[in-house]
Structures are given as C-alpha cells and as structure tokens.
Amino acid sequence: MKSRKNQKIIVIITMGFAMSMAACGTAGKPPVTRTILVDTGKKPKSSVEKKYARVLGVPEDSVNNEKLYSFVDKWLGTPYRYGGEDSLAIDCSYFAQKLYHSVYNSLLPRTAESQFNSRDIYLFKGRQYIREGDLLFFKLPGRNKVTHVGIYLKNNHFVHSTIRKSARGENGVQISRLTEPFWDRAFMAAGKVKQ
C-alpha cells in the first residue's frame, strides 16, 4: 500500500445520488461523499523548501533539493572567520567544502584558490549556464587571484560565508545576489564539479 504522504485526497460529492434521495422523502440527510486517493507522484513540499522559495522569489515547485536548503538553513547566520571550520565561525572555502560533502557527497579542496584550480571542476563564464549547486568564484578588489567562493541557489541568489556585512549588519553565512554591484564586479567564473 502506498504512503498517504505522496497522495492527494479528493472529496467528491455525489450530487445526483443526494438529489434522488431527497426526492424519495429523505430530505435533510447529508449528501453522500466518497474519498478517492489519487497518486500525484509529488512529495509534499517541506517547510524549508517553502521558506527558501519565498526567500529566493521562485515558485515552490522549483525548490526540490531539501537536503541543500536544510543545510543552508542550519548554517545561515554562522559568523565568518578566516580559517574557521566549525559552527562557531567558518570561512567561505570551508563552507563550500562542507556543503559539497554533506549535500552532494563530493570532496572539494580546502581553499577557494585550490577549488578554482582543481582539475575536478569545470570552469565557465556564461552566467546563463549557472545552475543550482554550481560554485561561484570571485576576485576581490586589489587581488590578482581568486579569493572567495559561494554556491549558486536560484534566481541570481547564492549562499556563502563572507566578511562583508549583510543588510542586517552581520557577516558570515548569508544569501547574496549575484547582481549586486560588488559581487557582479568581483565575479570571475562559475564551476561545475565533474562527475
């Protein structure tokens, strides 16, 4: 028997039957209802998927990676510290490394520069090809190498751990927009981990 989680309950009021009963002197009785279970093939959206659909400004049905968004939700707001590797403080490359290991069961090198230079990552510049889970590499002003990494979510949003303060005045793990002038100028390339 299939789980009720993946089924939609439809209640149908059989008006014709109820009307015929009323004509036979049984007026006042409630109409007969039937419950039919229809398998929609879709898992109901979790609260975290619904939350991040709102945060990213996308339809709920486009947020399907509960594992990714649960990870983001757990780490959001964790302070930034260069070299940080735990829930007290974390830097950008360790956050990317931890996310990839936890969500995609994939190992990344430790630093943003070594991730950028890895033979296991296919780099590209065309923003139209960026998809959820792709790495985003940035070169901060005054630097001649990659200094920052984030993970693309949807709708020009990405998650990362940064020293830059958010609109709420906090640094650390946050969601930013790739189209913000600072990140737009600093963007170098996106990367897909080779399978």
N, CA, C and O of each residue as an XYZ file, in Angstrom:
780
protein
N       0.839     -1.181      0.000
C       0.000      0.000      0.000
C       0.885      1.245      0.000
O       1.867      1.311      0.738
N       0.540      2.219     -0.818
C       1.340      3.429     -0.929
C       1.125      4.321      0.283
O       0.060      4.329      0.900
N       2.174      5.073      0.601
C       2.104      6.023      1.702
C       1.142      7.150      1.351
O       1.078      7.574      0.197
N       0.402      7.634      2.327
C      -0.530      8.737      2.094
C       0.218     10.048      1.883
O      -0.375     11.017      1.409
N       1.515     10.106      2.225
C       2.294     11.321      2.049
C       2.298     11.765      0.589
O       2.213     12.958      0.298
N       2.394     10.817     -0.312
C       2.526     11.135     -1.728
C       1.196     11.085     -2.456
O       1.166     10.974     -3.682
N       0.100     11.164     -1.725
C      -1.202     11.094     -2.354
C      -2.001     12.342     -2.032
O      -1.809     12.973     -0.993
N      -2.882     12.680     -2.925
C      -3.752     13.816     -2.727
C      -5.148     13.274     -2.473
O      -5.612     12.384     -3.186
N      -5.815     13.802     -1.467
C      -7.154     13.330     -1.146
C      -8.154     14.221     -1.862
O      -8.110     15.446     -1.748
N      -9.045     13.595     -2.593
C     -10.071     14.327     -3.320
C     -11.426     13.878     -2.784
O     -11.714     12.682     -2.732
N     -12.255     14.840     -2.386
C     -13.591     14.519     -1.895
C     -14.577     14.921     -2.972
O     -14.600     16.071     -3.411
N     -15.391     13.969     -3.392
C     -16.374     14.212     -4.442
C     -17.760     14.074     -3.835
O     -18.066     13.050     -3.224
N     -18.597     15.078     -3.990
C     -19.969     14.995     -3.511
C     -20.812     14.497     -4.664
O     -20.873     15.112     -5.729
N     -21.448     13.389     -4.433
C     -22.258     12.800     -5.499
C     -23.644     13.434     -5.439
O     -24.558     12.913     -4.800
N     -23.777     14.576     -6.123
C     -24.991     15.374     -6.079
C     -26.193     14.622     -6.657
O     -27.289     14.698     -6.101
N     -26.008     13.917     -7.732
C     -27.125     13.198     -8.343
C     -27.742     12.214     -7.369
O     -28.966     12.134     -7.259
N     -26.903     11.458     -6.657
C     -27.389     10.477     -5.685
C     -28.086     11.185     -4.532
O     -29.138     10.736     -4.077
N     -27.512     12.290     -4.051
C     -28.101     13.032     -2.939
C     -29.449     13.614     -3.337
O     -30.383     13.623     -2.535
N     -29.557     14.102     -4.574
C     -30.824     14.666     -5.042
C     -31.898     13.603     -5.149
O     -33.049     13.841     -4.783
N     -31.534     12.433     -5.646
C     -32.524     11.373     -5.787
C     -33.007     10.914     -4.425
O     -34.169     10.536     -4.281
N     -32.137     10.938     -3.418
C     -32.538     10.562     -2.066
C     -33.522     11.592     -1.518
O     -34.474     11.237     -0.823
N     -33.290     12.873     -1.832
C     -34.184     13.922     -1.353
C     -35.567     13.750     -1.961
O     -36.566     13.998     -1.286
N     -35.650     13.332     -3.213
C     -36.924     13.138     -3.893
C     -37.704     11.970     -3.300
O     -38.925     11.918     -3.447
N     -37.044     11.046     -2.644
C     -37.705      9.880     -2.061
C     -38.090     10.109     -0.609
O     -38.356      9.148      0.113
N     -38.124     11.337     -0.173
C     -38.561     11.605      1.185
C     -37.460     11.535      2.222
O     -37.750     11.432      3.414
N     -36.216     11.586      1.810
C     -35.132     11.539      2.793
C     -34.435     12.892      2.875
O     -33.240     12.980      3.158
N     -35.209     13.944      2.620
C     -34.629     15.287      2.653
C     -34.031     15.566      4.024
O     -34.506     15.047      5.034
N     -33.011     16.368      4.054
C     -32.364     16.713      5.307
C     -31.167     15.853      5.626
O     -30.382     16.206      6.506
N     -30.998     14.737      4.943
C     -29.822     13.893      5.178
C     -28.639     14.509      4.443
O     -28.804     15.091      3.371
N     -27.448     14.383      5.018
C     -26.277     14.963      4.347
C     -25.982     14.235      3.038
O     -26.277     13.049      2.896
N     -25.401     14.954      2.092
C     -25.055     14.299      0.822
C     -24.001     13.218      1.051
O     -23.217     13.278      1.998
N     -24.006     12.260      0.186
C     -23.045     11.161      0.265
C     -21.714     11.641     -0.310
O     -21.669     12.247     -1.381
N     -20.651     11.367      0.407
C     -19.331     11.736     -0.099
C     -18.495     10.487     -0.274
O     -18.673      9.488      0.422
N     -17.591     10.570     -1.210
C     -16.643      9.485     -1.436
C     -15.247     10.084     -1.435
O     -15.025     11.170     -1.970
N     -14.310      9.371     -0.832
C     -12.924      9.804     -0.814
C     -12.138      8.933     -1.774
O     -12.143      7.706     -1.675
N     -11.468      9.586     -2.698
C     -10.664      8.867     -3.685
C      -9.226      9.331     -3.527
O      -8.957     10.532     -3.549
N      -8.301      8.397     -3.367
C      -6.887      8.730     -3.269
C      -6.274      8.685     -4.654
O      -6.368      7.685     -5.366
N      -5.647      9.784     -5.018
C      -5.004      9.880     -6.321
C      -3.519     10.112     -6.086
O      -3.139     11.052     -5.388
N      -2.685      9.270     -6.658
C      -1.238      9.421     -6.518
C      -0.777     10.523     -7.464
O      -0.856     10.376     -8.684
N      -0.295     11.629     -6.898
C       0.161     12.745     -7.724
C       1.616     12.586     -8.149
O       2.092     13.298     -9.033
N       2.323     11.641     -7.513
C       3.730     11.429     -7.840
C       4.640     12.501     -7.281
O       5.847     12.463     -7.520
N       4.103     13.448     -6.550
C       4.906     14.533     -5.982
C       4.927     14.422     -4.474
O       3.909     14.165     -3.831
N       6.111     14.623     -3.927
C       6.268     14.668     -2.479
C       5.829     16.049     -2.014
O       6.205     17.043     -2.636
N       5.055     16.147     -0.956
C       4.670     17.479     -0.475
C       5.907     18.299     -0.113
O       6.903     17.749      0.358
N       5.847     19.593     -0.328
C       6.973     20.480     -0.028
C       7.184     20.571      1.475
O       6.236     20.704      2.248
N       8.452     20.496      1.869
C       8.794     20.648      3.279
C       8.725     22.133      3.628
O       8.697     22.984      2.740
N       8.697     22.434      4.913
C       8.643     23.838      5.342
C       9.905     24.584      4.905
O       9.841     25.771      4.584
N      11.051     23.899      4.890
C      12.293     24.562      4.477
C      12.270     24.872      2.975
O      12.771     25.915      2.554
N      11.699     23.985      2.175
C      11.586     24.255      0.737
C      10.644     25.439      0.492
O      10.923     26.293     -0.349
N       9.541     25.486      1.222
C       8.605     26.609      1.086
C       9.272     27.914      1.508
O       9.117     28.943      0.850
N      10.013     27.861      2.611
C      10.704     29.052      3.122
C      11.668     29.614      2.084
O      11.668     30.817      1.822
N      12.501     28.736      1.486
C      13.512     29.229      0.552
C      12.928     29.581     -0.806
O      13.545     30.346     -1.547
N      11.779     29.060     -1.155
C      11.090     29.525     -2.357
C      10.726     31.000     -2.170
O      10.882     31.806     -3.087
N      10.241     31.342     -0.976
C       9.905     32.745     -0.677
C      11.168     33.612     -0.651
O      11.191     34.694     -1.240
N      12.213     33.140      0.028
C      13.465     33.905      0.146
C      14.054     34.197     -1.236
O      14.529     35.303     -1.494
N      14.017     33.197     -2.123
C      14.637     33.339     -3.445
C      13.692     33.932     -4.482
O      14.113     34.241     -5.597
N      12.417     34.094     -4.125
C      11.442     34.670     -5.053
C      11.136     33.769     -6.226
O      11.007     34.238     -7.357
N      11.015     32.458     -5.962
C      10.727     31.496     -7.025
C       9.491     30.676     -6.640
O       9.124     30.642     -5.466
N       8.845     30.015     -7.604
C       7.697     29.159     -7.279
C       8.127     27.996     -6.379
O       9.239     27.483     -6.506
N       7.243     27.587     -5.477
C       7.544     26.485     -4.566
C       7.960     25.218     -5.292
O       8.858     24.507     -4.840
N       7.306     24.927     -6.424
C       7.615     23.666     -7.107
C       8.995     23.656     -7.754
O       9.429     22.611     -8.239
N       9.706     24.803     -7.775
C      11.056     24.824     -8.351
C      12.138     24.548     -7.309
O      13.304     24.377     -7.664
N      11.768     24.504     -6.032
C      12.728     24.219     -4.965
C      12.558     22.751     -4.575
O      11.616     22.387     -3.871
N      13.487     21.917     -5.042
C      13.340     20.469     -4.885
C      14.460     19.797     -4.112
O      14.382     18.598     -3.847
N      15.493     20.529     -3.746
C      16.631     19.920     -3.071
C      16.554     20.211     -1.573
O      17.237     21.103     -1.070
N      15.719     19.453     -0.870
C      15.518     19.679      0.560
C      16.828     19.574      1.337
O      17.041     20.308      2.302
N      17.701     18.665      0.921
C      18.978     18.486      1.608
C      19.830     19.759      1.536
O      20.433     20.161      2.531
N      19.878     20.383      0.373
C      20.636     21.616      0.189
C      20.070     22.728      1.064
O      20.811     23.381      1.798
N      18.769     22.942      0.989
C      18.175     24.069      1.705
C      18.136     23.834      3.217
O      18.157     24.796      3.984
N      18.080     22.601      3.652
C      18.179     22.307      5.088
C      19.595     22.623      5.576
O      19.774     23.157      6.670
N      20.603     22.290      4.756
C      21.992     22.619      5.095
C      22.161     24.131      5.202
O      22.729     24.627      6.176
N      21.673     24.861      4.210
C      21.780     26.322      4.208
C      21.099     26.882      5.450
O      21.649     27.748      6.128
N      19.908     26.388      5.743
C      19.136     26.879      6.883
C      19.882     26.667      8.204
O      19.855     27.517      9.094
N      20.539     25.523      8.306
C      21.283     25.195      9.532
C      22.472     26.139      9.743
O      22.775     26.500     10.881
N      23.147     26.541      8.665
C      24.372     27.331      8.766
C      24.156     28.830      8.634
O      25.038     29.610      8.995
N      23.007     29.249      8.126
C      22.737     30.668      7.915
C      22.954     31.454      9.210
O      22.431     31.083     10.261
N      23.720     32.531      9.130
C      23.988     33.358     10.301
C      25.247     32.982     11.062
O      25.646     33.700     11.978
N      25.885     31.862     10.701
C      27.143     31.483     11.357
C      28.188     32.553     11.037
O      28.367     32.894      9.868
N      28.878     33.089     12.037
C      29.858     34.157     11.785
C      31.015     33.712     10.888
O      31.345     32.530     10.800
N      31.616     34.703     10.228
C      32.787     34.460      9.387
C      34.053     34.595     10.227
O      34.161     35.472     11.085
N      35.006     33.705      9.959
C      36.368     33.856     10.474
C      37.304     33.175      9.493
O      37.090     32.020      9.127
N      38.344     33.886      9.064
C      39.322     33.298      8.158
C      39.903     32.049      8.819
O      40.390     32.109      9.948
N      39.852     30.924      8.115
C      40.347     29.658      8.650
C      39.331     28.935      9.524
O      39.607     27.832      9.995
N      38.151     29.536      9.756
C      37.131     28.918     10.597
C      36.576     27.647      9.976
O      36.330     27.582      8.771
N      36.381     26.635     10.820
C      35.923     25.338     10.316
C      34.853     24.693     11.189
O      34.744     23.468     11.231
N      34.067     25.504     11.881
C      33.013     24.887     12.698
C      31.839     25.849     12.839
O      31.823     26.922     12.235
N      30.858     25.449     13.644
C      29.637     26.239     13.771
C      29.834     27.522     14.571
O      28.923     28.347     14.639
N      31.000     27.706     15.174
C      31.287     28.962     15.878
C      31.697     30.048     14.888
O      31.370     31.220     15.073
N      32.415     29.652     13.837
C      32.848     30.571     12.787
C      33.397     29.741     11.628
O      34.042     28.713     11.834
N      33.129     30.207     10.402
C      33.514     29.430      9.218
C      33.907     30.382      8.095
O      33.341     31.469      7.972
N      34.877     29.977      7.275
C      35.239     30.817      6.139
C      34.565     30.290      4.869
O      33.913     29.246      4.890
N      34.730     31.020      3.773
C      33.987     30.713      2.551
C      34.329     29.353      1.958
O      33.437     28.606      1.556
N      35.619     29.030      1.901
C      36.005     27.788      1.222
C      35.663     26.557      2.050
O      35.317     25.513      1.496
N      35.759     26.671      3.376
C      35.375     25.522      4.191
C      33.861     25.332      4.155
O      33.372     24.202      4.174
N      33.119     26.445      4.103
C      31.661     26.341      3.970
C      31.311     25.622      2.671
O      30.467     24.726      2.667
N      31.959     26.012      1.560
C      31.706     25.344      0.273
C      32.101     23.875      0.345
O      31.371     23.007     -0.135
N      33.253     23.599      0.943
C      33.728     22.219      1.072
C      32.745     21.386      1.900
O      32.407     20.264      1.523
N      32.293     21.933      3.016
C      31.373     21.214      3.907
C      30.021     21.000      3.230
O      29.439     19.919      3.329
N      29.523     22.024      2.544
C      28.248     21.894      1.833
C      28.338     20.794      0.777
O      27.459     19.936      0.692
N      29.393     20.823     -0.019
C      29.530     19.817     -1.082
C      29.639     18.402     -0.510
O      29.080     17.457     -1.066
N      30.350     18.265      0.586
C      30.488     16.939      1.184
C      29.149     16.462      1.760
O      28.770     15.305      1.578
N      28.442     17.347      2.449
C      27.186     16.981      3.111
C      26.025     16.790      2.141
O      25.229     15.864      2.296
N      25.929     17.658      1.148
C      24.777     17.649      0.242
C      25.013     16.780     -0.992
O      24.119     16.040     -1.404
N      26.199     16.860     -1.582
C      26.464     16.184     -2.852
C      27.427     15.004     -2.719
O      27.762     14.361     -3.714
N      27.870     14.720     -1.497
C      28.799     13.611     -1.254
C      30.027     13.708     -2.162
O      30.474     12.722     -2.748
N      30.551     14.920     -2.255
C      31.681     15.203     -3.126
C      32.739     15.964     -2.324
O      32.404     16.797     -1.482
N      33.997     15.680     -2.584
C      35.081     16.345     -1.864
C      35.680     17.469     -2.699
O      35.982     17.288     -3.879
N      35.849     18.628     -2.075
C      36.484     19.767     -2.713
C      37.792     20.065     -1.991
O      37.930     19.743     -0.811
N      38.754     20.673     -2.679
C      39.962     21.138     -1.993
C      39.591     22.172     -0.923
O      38.456     22.650     -0.896
N      40.536     22.521     -0.043
C      40.236     23.346      1.122
C      40.085     24.844      0.840
O      39.243     25.492      1.461
N      40.870     25.407     -0.073
C      40.824     26.861     -0.263
C      40.077     27.234     -1.548
O      39.931     26.416     -2.456
N      39.607     28.489     -1.604
C      38.903     28.966     -2.802
C      39.817     28.886     -4.023
O      39.376     28.487     -5.101
N      41.078     29.260     -3.862
C      42.012     29.213     -4.987
C      42.247     27.778     -5.455
O      42.283     27.518     -6.658
N      42.409     26.845     -4.514
C      42.634     25.448     -4.926
C      41.365     24.832     -5.518
O      41.457     23.949     -6.370
N      40.192     25.278     -5.087
C      38.943     24.818     -5.710
C      38.875     25.339     -7.145
O      38.516     24.600     -8.062
N      39.221     26.612     -7.334
C      39.215     27.233     -8.652
C      40.190     26.535     -9.597
O      39.894     26.378    -10.781
N      41.341     26.119     -9.092
C      42.377     25.494     -9.914
C      42.262     23.974    -10.008
O      43.078     23.338    -10.674
N      41.276     23.390     -9.362
C      41.124     21.936     -9.355
C      40.782     21.391    -10.745
O      39.974     21.970    -11.472
N      41.409     20.274    -11.098
C      41.100     19.603    -12.367
C      39.725     18.941    -12.331
O      39.187     18.549    -13.367
N      39.161     18.821    -11.128
C      37.855     18.178    -10.982
C      36.695     19.158    -11.125
O      35.531     18.783    -10.986
N      37.024     20.413    -11.404
C      35.982     21.433    -11.545
C      36.082     22.059    -12.931
O      37.128     22.568    -13.332
N      34.952     22.004    -13.654
C      34.865     22.598    -14.988
C      34.439     24.053    -14.811
O      33.362     24.328    -14.283
N      35.292     24.992    -15.255
C      35.015     26.424    -15.109
C      34.357     26.982    -16.365
O      34.648     26.546    -17.479
N      33.470     27.947    -16.171
C      32.820     28.624    -17.299
C      32.399     30.022    -16.857
O      32.209     30.273    -15.667
N      32.256     30.924    -17.816
C      31.914     32.318    -17.502
C      30.477     32.675    -17.839
O      29.948     33.640    -17.288
N      29.838     31.943    -18.710
C      28.476     32.271    -19.140
C      27.462     32.134    -18.009
O      27.120     31.026    -17.595
N      26.996     33.260    -17.525
C      26.064     33.237    -16.387
C      24.751     32.531    -16.718
O      24.077     32.019    -15.824
N      24.392     32.504    -17.984
C      23.138     31.850    -18.368
C      23.191     30.338    -18.142
O      22.150     29.681    -18.135
N      24.385     29.781    -17.958
C      24.541     28.337    -17.747
C      24.652     27.948    -16.270
O      24.735     26.764    -15.943
N      24.653     28.942    -15.383
C      24.778     28.648    -13.955
C      23.502     27.982    -13.455
O      22.392     28.430    -13.740
N      23.687     26.904    -12.705
C      22.561     26.146    -12.146
C      22.762     25.960    -10.646
O      23.864     26.124    -10.121
N      21.678     25.615     -9.978
C      21.714     25.359     -8.535
C      22.843     24.387     -8.193
O      22.987     23.337     -8.820
N      23.637     24.755     -7.190
C      24.740     23.907     -6.743
C      26.068     24.221     -7.393
O      27.096     23.697     -6.963
N      26.082     25.057     -8.416
C      27.358     25.423     -9.045
C      28.159     26.323     -8.105
O      27.599     27.102     -7.334
N      29.467     26.195     -8.190
C      30.364     27.059     -7.422
C      30.501     28.397     -8.144
O      30.502     28.446     -9.374
N      30.617     29.477     -7.380
C      30.851     30.804     -7.937
C      32.161     31.325     -7.359
O      32.350     31.340     -6.142
N      33.060     31.750     -8.236
C      34.368     32.222     -7.806
C      34.488     33.734     -8.028
O      34.038     34.274     -9.039
N      35.113     34.393     -7.047
C      35.231     35.842     -7.071
C      36.675     36.261     -6.806
O      37.420     35.597     -6.086
N      37.038     37.384     -7.414
C      38.334     38.018     -7.148
C      38.010     39.368     -6.540
O      37.432     40.234     -7.198
N      38.378     39.541     -5.296
C      38.055     40.786     -4.614
C      38.972     41.910     -5.072
O      40.093     41.649     -5.508
N      38.515     43.158     -4.980
C      39.305     44.296     -5.470
C      40.723     44.313     -4.900
O      40.942     44.061     -3.715
N      41.667     44.615     -5.772
C      43.060     44.720     -5.358
C      43.782     43.384     -5.278
O      44.951     43.341     -4.895
N      43.121     42.313     -5.625
C      43.741     40.980     -5.578
C      43.946     40.482     -7.001
O      43.211     40.859     -7.914
N      44.959     39.626     -7.184
C      45.212     39.099     -8.531
C      44.898     37.610     -8.628
O      45.323     36.948     -9.574
N      44.156     37.076     -7.655
C      43.770     35.673     -7.698
C      42.394     35.508     -7.060
O      41.880     36.429     -6.426
N      41.813     34.346     -7.230
C      40.516     34.041     -6.623
C      40.654     34.115     -5.110
O      41.573     33.545     -4.522
N      39.724     34.828     -4.496
C      39.786     34.998     -3.045
C      38.492     34.592     -2.344
O      38.427     34.580     -1.115
N      37.467     34.260     -3.121
C      36.173     33.987     -2.490
C      35.390     32.972     -3.326
O      35.520     32.918     -4.549
N      34.571     32.166     -2.632
C      33.735     31.175     -3.305
C      32.367     31.128     -2.635
O      32.248     31.293     -1.421
N      31.350     30.902     -3.439
C      29.985     30.722     -2.950
C      29.313     29.619     -3.744
O      29.904     29.072     -4.675
N      28.090     29.290     -3.384
C      27.323     28.241     -4.079
C      26.024     28.852     -4.581
O      25.267     29.452     -3.818
N      25.780     28.690     -5.874
C      24.586     29.255     -6.501
C      23.337     28.506     -6.028
O      23.340     27.282     -5.894
N      22.275     29.270     -5.780
C      20.985     28.678     -5.406
C      20.021     28.815     -6.590
O      19.951     27.924     -7.436
N      19.303     29.894     -6.650
C      18.374     30.143     -7.755
C      18.166     31.643     -7.893
O      18.452     32.414     -6.977
N      17.663     32.043     -9.057
C      17.200     33.411     -9.267
C      18.261     34.453     -8.878
O      17.957     35.443     -8.213
N      19.497     34.216     -9.299
C      20.638     35.102     -9.035
C      21.045     35.175     -7.567
O      21.775     36.091     -7.190
N      20.607     34.259     -6.741
C      20.990     34.210     -5.331
C      22.062     33.135     -5.115
O      22.049     32.086     -5.758
N      22.975     33.421     -4.208
C      23.967     32.417     -3.838
C      24.206     32.486     -2.343
O      23.969     33.515     -1.710
N      24.678     31.374     -1.780
C      24.971     31.299     -0.350
C      26.479     31.231     -0.186
O      27.170     30.596     -0.982
N      26.988     31.892      0.857
C      28.431     31.931      1.087
C      28.690     32.436      2.494
O      27.792     32.954      3.158
N      29.921     32.278      2.938
C      30.346     32.871      4.194
C      31.288     34.014      3.839
O      32.289     33.817      3.150
N      30.963     35.185      4.307
C      31.710     36.371      3.892
C      31.955     37.331      5.055
O      31.180     37.395      6.010
N      33.041     38.063      4.945
C      33.350     39.105      5.926
C      32.469     40.329      5.705
O      32.280     41.136      6.615
N      31.925     40.465      4.479
C      31.050     41.605      4.167
C      29.763     41.510      4.982
O      29.216     40.426      5.183
N      29.299     42.645      5.437
C      28.095     42.663      6.263
C      26.835     42.659      5.394
O      26.772     43.305      4.348
N      25.854     41.921      5.859
C      24.559     41.859      5.170
C      23.770     43.130      5.477
O      24.236     43.998      6.215
N      22.580     43.229      4.907
C      21.700     44.371      5.165
C      21.352     44.468      6.647
O      21.043     45.550      7.147
N      21.404     43.330      7.350
C      21.109     43.321      8.785
C      22.353     43.637      9.629
O      22.290     43.637     10.859
N      23.483     43.905      8.958
C      24.696     44.287      9.675
C      25.512     43.129     10.205
O      26.360     43.316     11.078
N      25.268     41.921      9.686
C      26.002     40.738     10.161
C      26.883     40.191      9.049
O      26.520     40.236      7.874
N      28.054     39.670      9.437
C      28.866     38.969      8.448
C      28.607     37.472      8.612
O      27.807     37.063      9.454
N      29.283     36.666      7.809
C      29.141     35.218      7.948
C      28.293     34.605      6.854
O      28.174     35.163      5.763
N      27.701     33.455      7.147
C      26.921     32.723      6.151
C      25.633     33.493      5.875
O      24.833     33.760      6.772
N      25.465     33.836      4.604
C      24.309     34.625      4.182
C      23.996     34.350      2.723
O      24.781     33.737      2.000
N      22.850     34.812      2.320
C      22.443     34.702      0.918
C      22.579     36.090      0.303
O      22.050     37.071      0.827
N      23.295     36.156     -0.814
C      23.501     37.426     -1.527
C      23.014     37.268     -2.958
O      22.721     36.165     -3.419
N      22.937     38.393     -3.643
C      22.529     38.375     -5.059
C      23.764     38.574     -5.939
O      24.577     39.466     -5.695
N      23.888     37.748     -6.941
C      24.998     37.856     -7.887
C      24.924     39.174     -8.657
O      25.938     39.645     -9.174
N      23.747     39.768     -8.737
C      23.565     41.018     -9.472
C      23.867     42.261     -8.624
O      23.824     43.377     -9.141
N      24.175     42.082     -7.320
C      24.592     43.234     -6.505
C      25.878     43.779     -7.133
O      26.742     42.994     -7.526
N      26.024     45.097     -7.235
C      27.202     45.660     -7.914
C      28.536     45.095     -7.424
O      29.397     44.789     -8.249
N      28.737     44.947     -6.124
C      30.008     44.438     -5.609
C      30.294     43.037     -6.141
O      31.380     42.781     -6.661
N      29.318     42.123     -6.014
C      29.528     40.737     -6.439
C      29.548     40.621     -7.967
O      30.255     39.777     -8.518
N      28.786     41.458     -8.636
C      28.778     41.462    -10.096
C      30.170     41.798    -10.639
O      30.651     41.147    -11.567
N      30.815     42.813    -10.058
C      32.167     43.205    -10.494
C      33.214     42.162    -10.103
O      34.160     41.925    -10.854
N      33.054     41.541     -8.940
C      34.068     40.608     -8.437
C      33.972     39.217     -9.071
O      34.914     38.430     -8.970
N      32.847     38.905     -9.721
C      32.638     37.565    -10.290
C      33.699     37.245    -11.337
O      33.967     38.047    -12.232
N      34.310     36.042    -11.210
C      35.308     35.597    -12.190
C      34.789     34.468    -13.064
O      34.905     34.511    -14.289
N      34.206     33.440    -12.413
C      33.748     32.272    -13.162
C      32.864     31.426    -12.255
O      32.883     31.554    -11.031
N      32.098     30.568    -12.892
C      31.331     29.547    -12.165
C      32.017     28.218    -12.403
O      32.827     28.083    -13.321
N      31.693     27.244    -11.581
C      32.313     25.937    -11.742
C      31.352     24.811    -11.440
O      30.564     24.875    -10.496
N      31.433     23.767    -12.269
C      30.664     22.541    -12.043
C      31.647     21.448    -11.680
O      32.686     21.292    -12.321
N      31.307     20.686    -10.640
C      32.169     19.564    -10.267
C      31.959     18.457    -11.275
O      30.823     18.052    -11.524
N      33.042     17.959    -11.862
C      32.963     16.881    -12.849
C      32.534     15.578    -12.170
O      32.966     15.267    -11.060
N      31.696     14.842    -12.846
C      31.202     13.564    -12.308
C      32.106     12.427    -12.708
O      31.850     11.278    -12.347
